[in-house]
Amino acid sequence: MTEIRQYETTYIVTPDLSPEEYTAIVEKFNDLLKNNGCETVNQEVWGFKKLAYPINRKNSGYYVYTEFSGPAEFLEKLEREYLYDERVMRHLTVKLDKHAVAFNKRRLEKQRGYEPAQQ
């Protein structure tokens, strides 16, 4: 039986795309997650941002952050898809430990306006 783990991934898409093309890339990676047995916990489309340093002579890009749970074997496939898609300038995927999962849950609740129960 495969172990389900929690991950977060962030990728930067080239700024030369139309909004429709950018949306298609986000949907492509969301479908990849769904079709491989992963569950999206949280997704934040940060949008168009300036880069800290130029990448391929580009100074900006579209940022997408996704937190998901899925099998460890899937990561290799996800990384390969990022590398094959020339529109993805950079990507980073990390496995979350229990402390990071708890922090992300609190952060998400705070964003959505939920207050934790006082004890």
C-alpha positions as CSV (number, residue, x, y, z in Angstrom):
1,M,0.0,0.0,0.0
2,T,1.3,3.4,-0.9
3,E,1.7,6.0,1.8
4,I,-0.2,9.3,1.3
5,R,1.9,12.3,2.1
6,Q,1.2,16.1,2.2
7,Y,3.2,18.3,-0.2
8,E,3.2,21.9,-1.4
9,T,4.4,23.0,-4.8
10,T,5.0,26.4,-6.3
11,Y,5.7,27.1,-9.9
12,I,6.3,30.2,-12.0
13,V,4.9,30.4,-15.5
14,T,6.4,32.6,-18.2
15,P,4.8,36.1,-18.5
16,D,4.5,35.9,-22.3
17,L,1.1,34.1,-22.2
18,S,-2.4,35.3,-22.6
19,P,-4.8,34.9,-19.6
20,E,-6.4,31.9,-21.4
21,E,-3.1,30.2,-21.9
22,Y,-2.1,30.8,-18.2
23,T,-5.5,29.4,-17.0
24,A,-4.9,26.4,-19.2
25,I,-1.6,25.6,-17.6
26,V,-3.1,25.9,-14.1
27,E,-5.9,23.5,-15.2
28,K,-3.4,21.1,-16.7
29,F,-1.5,20.7,-13.5
30,N,-4.7,20.5,-11.4
31,D,-6.0,17.7,-13.7
32,L,-2.6,16.0,-13.4
33,L,-3.0,16.0,-9.6
34,K,-6.6,14.8,-9.7
35,N,-5.9,12.0,-12.3
36,N,-3.1,10.6,-10.2
37,G,-5.0,10.2,-7.0
38,C,-4.0,13.4,-5.3
39,E,-6.3,15.7,-3.4
40,T,-5.8,19.5,-3.5
41,V,-6.0,20.9,0.0
42,N,-5.4,24.5,-0.9
43,Q,-4.5,26.5,-4.1
44,E,-3.5,30.1,-4.3
45,V,-3.0,31.7,-7.6
46,W,-0.7,34.6,-6.7
47,G,-0.8,36.0,-10.2
48,F,1.7,38.3,-11.9
49,K,4.7,39.2,-9.8
50,K,8.2,40.6,-10.3
51,L,11.0,38.1,-9.9
52,A,13.9,38.5,-7.5
53,Y,16.3,38.0,-10.3
54,P,15.9,37.5,-14.1
55,I,15.1,34.0,-15.4
56,N,15.7,33.4,-19.1
57,R,15.9,37.2,-19.5
58,K,12.4,37.6,-18.0
59,N,11.8,39.8,-15.0
60,S,8.3,38.7,-14.0
61,G,6.1,35.7,-14.1
62,Y,2.8,34.1,-12.9
63,Y,3.0,32.4,-9.6
64,V,0.8,29.4,-8.5
65,Y,1.0,27.7,-5.1
66,T,-0.8,24.4,-4.5
67,E,-0.9,22.3,-1.3
68,F,-1.9,18.7,-1.9
69,S,-1.9,15.2,-0.5
70,G,-0.9,12.2,-2.7
71,P,1.3,9.1,-3.1
72,A,5.1,9.6,-3.0
73,E,5.4,7.9,-6.4
74,F,3.5,10.7,-8.1
75,L,6.3,13.3,-7.4
76,E,8.5,12.0,-10.1
77,K,5.8,12.3,-12.6
78,L,4.9,15.9,-11.5
79,E,8.6,17.0,-11.6
80,R,8.9,15.5,-15.1
81,E,5.8,17.4,-16.3
82,Y,7.3,20.7,-14.9
83,L,10.5,20.0,-16.8
84,Y,8.8,19.1,-20.1
85,D,6.6,22.2,-20.1
86,E,8.7,25.0,-21.5
87,R,6.3,27.6,-20.2
88,V,7.2,26.7,-16.6
89,M,10.3,28.8,-15.7
90,R,10.9,27.4,-12.1
91,H,9.2,25.0,-9.8
92,L,9.7,23.8,-6.2
93,T,7.9,20.9,-4.5
94,V,8.5,20.0,-0.8
95,K,7.1,17.3,1.5
96,L,5.4,18.8,4.6
97,D,6.0,17.5,8.1
98,K,3.2,17.5,10.7
99,H,4.3,21.0,12.0
100,A,4.1,22.5,8.5
101,V,0.7,20.9,7.9
102,A,-0.6,22.4,11.1
103,F,0.9,25.8,10.3
104,N,-0.7,25.7,6.8
105,K,-4.1,24.8,8.3
106,R,-4.0,27.7,10.8
107,R,-2.9,30.1,8.0
108,L,-5.7,28.9,5.7
109,E,-8.3,29.3,8.5
110,K,-7.0,32.8,9.3
111,Q,-7.2,33.8,5.6
112,R,-10.8,32.5,5.4
113,G,-11.8,34.4,8.5
114,Y,-12.2,31.4,10.9
115,E,-11.1,32.0,14.5
116,P,-9.7,29.1,16.4
117,A,-11.7,28.0,19.5
118,Q,-10.5,29.5,22.7
119,Q,-9.6,27.1,25.5
